[in-house]
Amino acid sequence: MILAAGLGKRMKSEIPKVLHQVCFKPILYYILKSLSAIDLKNTFIVVGHKEQLVRQFLNSDFPDAIAVTQENHAVAVAEEKLVRGGSAKS
């Protein structure tokens, strides 16, 4: 589970902090690329602030990642998804 719902206020940008670029790639890219070396059943990305931008990135670069919208506490959101089966994107 990757918590990617933050505003990134201290970055003083409208871009979600996980999409800020380092060496021409979003920060989230490096995290997910590292995880791809591990044979994980599911990778949950908890999204919130400007979630459509994060979802677009995931759909184009990491389509197997499961984005879940943070409606309350992030861990509870992902846990609920996992308990319900976890494989369907929402």
GIDA-V461405 format. One record per pair of residues at least 4 apart in sequence whose C-alpha atoms are under 8 Angstrom apart, sorted by sequence separation. I is the first residue (numbers start at 0). J is the second residue. D is the distance in whole Angstrom. If there is no record, write none. Layout:
BEGIN
I:J:D
I:J:D
END
This chain:
BEGIN
7:11:7
8:12:7
14:18:7
15:19:7
20:24:5
21:25:6
24:28:6
25:29:7
26:30:7
27:31:6
28:32:6
29:33:6
30:34:6
31:35:6
32:36:7
33:37:8
35:39:8
46:50:5
49:53:7
50:54:6
51:55:6
52:56:6
53:57:6
54:58:6
55:59:6
56:60:6
57:61:5
58:62:5
69:73:5
71:75:7
72:76:6
73:77:6
74:78:6
75:79:6
76:80:6
77:81:6
78:82:6
79:83:6
80:84:6
81:85:4
7:12:7
14:19:7
19:24:8
20:25:4
21:26:6
24:29:8
34:39:8
56:61:8
57:62:6
58:63:8
71:76:7
80:85:5
10:16:7
19:25:5
20:26:6
70:76:7
18:25:5
19:26:6
46:53:7
57:64:7
69:76:6
7:15:6
17:25:6
18:26:6
46:54:8
68:76:7
6:15:6
7:16:5
17:26:5
18:27:6
57:66:8
67:76:7
5:15:7
6:16:7
16:26:8
17:27:5
67:77:7
4:15:8
5:16:7
54:66:7
3:16:8
67:80:8
3:17:6
50:68:8
44:64:7
46:66:6
65:85:8
42:63:8
43:64:6
44:65:6
45:66:6
46:67:6
47:68:6
65:86:7
67:88:7
68:89:8
41:63:8
42:64:5
43:65:5
44:66:5
45:67:5
46:68:5
47:69:5
65:87:7
66:88:6
67:89:6
41:64:7
42:65:6
43:66:6
44:67:6
45:68:6
46:69:6
47:70:8
65:88:5
66:89:6
41:65:7
43:67:7
45:69:6
65:89:7
45:73:6
31:61:8
45:76:8
45:77:7
15:48:7
15:49:6
43:77:7
14:49:8
18:53:7
17:53:8
15:52:8
15:53:8
1:42:8
3:44:6
4:45:6
5:46:8
0:42:6
1:43:6
2:44:6
3:45:5
4:46:4
5:47:7
6:48:6
0:43:5
1:44:5
2:45:5
3:46:5
4:47:4
5:48:6
0:44:6
1:45:6
2:46:7
3:47:7
4:48:5
41:85:7
0:45:7
41:86:7
4:50:7
4:69:7
2:73:7
0:77:7
END
